[in-house]
């Protein structure tokens, strides 16, 4: 990448945090600037996943989980992991397959308007429910895509921003990151991700805000249940009320807390290394009010946005709060 960009000689580093690799790199870039080590940083996320067939890709992704505990012995893939979360949420709070389908319908709706999304297809609840079962209750339309993609962002110090005369800069207001055990049998709960709760609390504290101050969010919806868990873990609603948000349309543009206005991982796509950086790109455009078509543009109240990126099955989580 450095050679193609003509920046050989610059400091380089490669970051690996499974599905959260892009956010790990973004955090490193932010830290380099905050510490004074650098005044401008290019963060690039990229992944080519279609060089292998689907079974091979699923196996490789599965290795990002607890390989020795679950994958090697039991063949538990990521759809299987999140199916456990879904059934736990259904048993505890009465969440339904229709609730999961509503998330898919919303995200396909916005992806259909996003020229950078992989899936330009509106769907209905009925179509989602009729799709083939992957790992019950998760069906085909509950799962994100295996795809290629790339995204890049430029981070700069306040002094550098002034020097370059950047128009309408977007600032990093808060960052938080956390982890949880990779052994699912030792998790405190299956109805949420503790790493998300911890990371978001740290990001909110640093930014001096609460969940109610957030205008919009991009969350890690690798599966539809993951978006519902994120609603709750990020504090957008109380535990068990995530399905109510999507039923009432509160996570659409114009609702109380619009989520995944780009189509999310579900329909925009989830090229592993690029996902975290693509979230920052989307939110930067939202905060600058540059999103087209306008049907995806969130009306801003506080000019505050949040990115939520998970690695593994909640092994680690990065939350970034942006402000204009």
C-alpha positions in Angstrom: 0.0 0.0 0.0 2.8 2.4 0.9 4.5 1.7 -2.5 1.3 2.3 -4.4 0.6 5.5 -2.4 4.2 6.8 -2.9 4.8 7.0 0.8 7.7 4.5 1.3 9.7 5.7 4.2 6.7 6.5 6.4 6.2 4.5 9.6 4.1 1.4 8.8 2.3 -1.1 11.0 -0.2 -3.9 10.3 -3.0 -4.6 12.8 -5.0 -7.8 13.4 -8.1 -8.0 15.5 -10.3 -10.2 13.4 -13.5 -8.3 12.4 -12.3 -5.3 14.4 -8.9 -4.9 12.7 -9.9 -1.6 11.0 -10.9 -0.1 14.4 -7.7 -1.4 16.0 -5.7 0.4 13.3 -7.8 3.5 13.7 -7.2 3.5 17.5 -3.5 3.2 16.9 -3.5 6.1 14.5 -5.5 8.2 17.0 -3.0 7.3 19.7 0.0 8.2 17.6 -1.4 11.7 17.0 -2.6 12.1 20.6 0.9 11.2 21.9 2.6 13.6 19.5 4.4 10.7 17.7 2.7 11.7 14.4 0.7 14.7 13.1 -1.0 12.9 10.2 -1.9 9.2 9.8 -3.4 7.2 6.9 -5.5 4.3 8.2 -6.4 1.7 5.5 -8.6 -1.4 5.9 -8.8 -4.0 3.2 -9.9 -7.6 2.7 -10.3 -9.9 -0.3 -12.5 -12.8 0.8 -13.7 -14.1 -2.5 -10.4 -15.7 -3.5 -11.6 -18.9 -1.8 -14.9 -20.8 -1.8 -17.5 -20.2 0.8 -16.8 -23.2 3.1 -13.1 -22.3 3.2 -14.0 -18.6 4.0 -16.3 -19.8 6.8 -13.6 -22.0 8.3 -11.0 -19.2 8.2 -13.4 -16.7 9.8 -14.3 -19.4 12.4 -10.6 -19.4 13.5 -11.1 -15.9 14.8 -13.3 -17.4 17.6 -12.0 -19.7 20.3 -10.4 -22.2 17.9 -9.2 -24.8 20.4 -12.3 -24.7 22.6 -15.1 -24.6 20.0 -14.0 -24.7 16.3 -11.5 -27.6 16.2 -13.5 -30.0 18.4 -17.1 -29.1 17.6 -17.0 -27.2 14.2 -18.8 -24.2 15.7 -18.8 -21.5 13.1 -19.8 -17.8 13.5 -23.4 -18.4 12.5 -23.5 -21.1 15.2 -22.0 -18.7 17.8 -24.6 -16.0 17.1 -27.4 -18.5 16.9 -26.7 -19.3 20.5 -27.0 -15.6 21.3 -30.3 -15.4 19.4 -31.9 -18.4 21.1 -30.8 -17.1 24.5 -32.4 -13.7 23.7 -35.5 -15.3 22.5 -35.8 -17.5 25.6 -35.1 -14.6 28.0 -37.0 -11.7 26.4 -39.4 -13.2 23.9 -37.6 -12.0 20.8 -38.9 -13.5 17.6 -37.7 -14.6 14.2 -39.8 -11.7 12.8 -37.8 -9.2 14.9 -34.6 -10.5 13.4 -36.1 -10.2 9.9 -37.1 -6.6 10.6 -33.4 -5.7 11.1 -32.5 -7.3 7.7 -35.4 -5.4 6.0 -34.1 -2.1 7.4 -30.5 -2.7 6.4 -31.3 -3.9 2.9 -33.5 -0.8 2.5 -30.5 1.5 3.2 -28.0 -0.6 1.3 -30.2 -0.3 -1.8 -29.6 3.5 -1.6 -25.9 3.2 -0.9 -23.7 3.0 -4.1 -20.9 1.4 -2.1 -23.0 -1.4 -0.7 -22.8 -5.0 -2.0 -26.5 -5.9 -1.9 -28.8 -3.6 -3.8 -32.0 -5.5 -3.0 -35.0 -4.5 -1.0 -36.5 -7.4 0.9 -39.7 -8.1 2.9 -40.1 -9.8 6.3 -41.8 -12.7 4.4 -38.8 -13.1 2.1 -36.4 -13.0 5.0 -38.3 -15.6 6.9 -38.6 -17.9 3.9 -34.9 -17.9 3.2 -32.9 -21.1 4.0 -31.9 -21.8 7.6 -28.1 -21.4 8.2 -28.0 -22.0 12.0 -31.5 -21.8 13.6 -33.0 -19.2 14.1 -30.6 -17.5 11.8 -31.5 -17.7 8.1 -29.7 -16.6 4.9 -31.0 -13.0 5.2 -29.9 -12.8 8.9 -26.2 -13.2 7.8 -23.7 -10.7 6.5 -22.0 -11.3 3.1 -18.6 -12.7 2.3 -17.2 -10.0 0.1 -14.2 -7.9 -0.9 -13.8 -4.2 0.1 -11.5 -1.4 1.3 -11.9 1.9 3.1 -9.4 4.5 4.3 -9.5 7.5 6.6 -7.0 10.3 7.3 -6.4 11.4 10.9 -4.6 14.6 11.7 -3.7 16.7 14.7 -5.6 20.0 15.3 -2.6 22.0 14.3 -2.3 20.0 11.0 -6.0 20.4 10.3 -5.6 24.2 10.6 -2.4 24.1 8.4 -4.1 22.1 5.7 -7.3 24.3 5.8 -9.6 21.2 6.1 -13.2 22.2 5.6 -15.7 20.8 8.1 -13.4 18.5 10.1 -14.8 15.7 12.2 -13.2 15.2 15.6 -12.6 12.1 17.6 -14.4 12.8 20.9 -14.0 9.5 22.6 -12.6 6.0 22.2 -13.2 2.9 24.3 -12.0 -0.7 23.8 -12.4 -3.8 25.9 -12.3 -7.6 25.7 -14.0 -10.7 27.1 -13.0 -14.4 27.5 -12.8 -16.4 24.3 -14.3 -19.4 26.1 -18.1 -19.0 25.7 -18.7 -21.4 28.6 -17.1 -18.8 30.9 -19.2 -15.8 29.7 -21.4 -14.0 32.2 -24.3 -13.9 29.8 -25.4 -14.9 26.3 -27.9 -12.1 26.0 -25.3 -9.4 25.4 -21.6 -8.7 24.8 -19.7 -7.5 28.0 -16.9 -6.1 25.8 -19.4 -3.8 24.1 -20.8 -2.6 27.4 -17.3 -1.8 28.8 -16.0 -0.2 25.6 -19.0 2.0 25.2 -18.9 3.2 28.8 -15.3 4.2 28.4 -16.0 6.0 25.1 -19.0 7.9 26.6 -17.0 8.9 29.6 -14.1 10.3 27.5 -16.5 12.1 25.2 -18.5 13.5 28.2 -21.8 12.3 26.7 -24.4 9.5 27.2 -26.3 7.3 24.8 -29.1 9.8 24.4 -26.7 12.3 23.0 -25.8 10.1 20.0 -27.5 11.2 16.7 -26.7 8.0 14.8 -24.6 4.9 14.9 -23.0 2.2 12.8 -23.0 -1.1 14.8 -21.5 -4.5 14.2 -24.4 -6.4 12.7 -22.6 -9.5 11.4 -25.9 -11.2 12.1 -29.3 -9.6 12.7 -29.2 -10.6 16.4 -25.9 -8.8 16.8 -27.6 -5.5 15.9 -30.3 -6.1 18.5 -27.7 -6.9 21.1 -25.8 -3.7 20.2 -28.9 -1.5 20.8 -29.0 -2.8 24.3 -25.3 -3.0 25.1 -24.7 0.5 23.8 -27.4 1.9 26.1 -29.8 2.9 23.3 -32.5 1.0 25.2 -32.9 -1.2 28.3 -32.0 -4.9 28.2 -34.6 -6.9 26.4 -36.1 -3.8 24.6 -33.9 -4.0 21.5 -36.7 -5.7 19.5 -39.1 -3.0 20.4 -36.8 -0.4 18.8 -36.8 -2.1 15.5 -40.5 -2.9 15.7 -41.4 0.7 16.2 -39.0 2.0 13.5 -36.8 3.9 15.9 -33.6 2.8 14.3 -34.6 4.1 10.8 -33.6 7.6 9.7 -36.1 9.9 11.3 -36.4 7.6 14.4 -34.9 8.1 17.8 -31.5 6.5 17.1 -30.9 5.7 13.4 -28.6 2.7 13.1 -26.6 1.4 10.1 -27.8 3.9 7.6 -25.3 2.5 5.1 -26.8 -1.0 5.1 -24.5 -2.3 7.9 -22.4 -5.4 7.6 -25.6 -7.2 6.8 -26.1 -5.6 3.4 -23.3 -3.1 2.8 -21.0 -5.9 3.3 -18.4 -7.2 5.8 -14.9 -7.4 4.2 -13.3 -8.1 7.6 -10.3 -5.7 7.6 -12.2 -2.9 6.0 -15.3 -2.9 8.2 -14.1 -0.7 11.0 -12.7 2.0 8.7 -15.8 2.0 6.5 -17.9 2.8 9.6 -15.8 5.9 10.2 -16.1 6.9 6.6 -19.9 6.6 6.8 -20.2 8.6 10.0 -17.9 11.3 8.8 -20.1 11.8 5.8 -23.2 11.8 8.0 -21.7 14.4 10.4 -20.7 16.6 7.4 -24.3 16.1 6.0 -22.8 14.9 2.7 -24.7 11.7 2.4 -26.6 11.0 -0.9 -29.2 10.1 -1.6 -30.7 12.3 1.1 -32.9 9.4 2.2 -29.9 8.0 4.1 -28.9 11.4 5.7 -29.7 11.6 9.4 -31.0 14.9 10.7 -28.4 16.1 13.2 -29.3 17.4 16.7 -26.0 17.2 18.5 -23.6 16.3 15.6 -22.5 13.2 17.5 -22.1 9.8 16.0 -20.9 6.4 17.3 -19.1 3.5 15.6 -19.2 0.0 17.2 -16.9 -2.7 15.9 -16.6 -6.2 17.4 -13.8 -8.8 16.9 -14.4 -12.5 17.2 -17.6 -13.3 19.1 -17.2 -10.4 21.5 -13.6 -11.3 22.3 -12.8 -7.6 21.8 -14.7 -4.4 21.0 -13.9 -0.9 19.9 -16.3 2.0 20.2 -15.5 5.4 18.7 -17.4 8.6 19.3 -17.1 11.3 16.6 -18.2 14.9 16.8 -18.4 17.8 14.4 
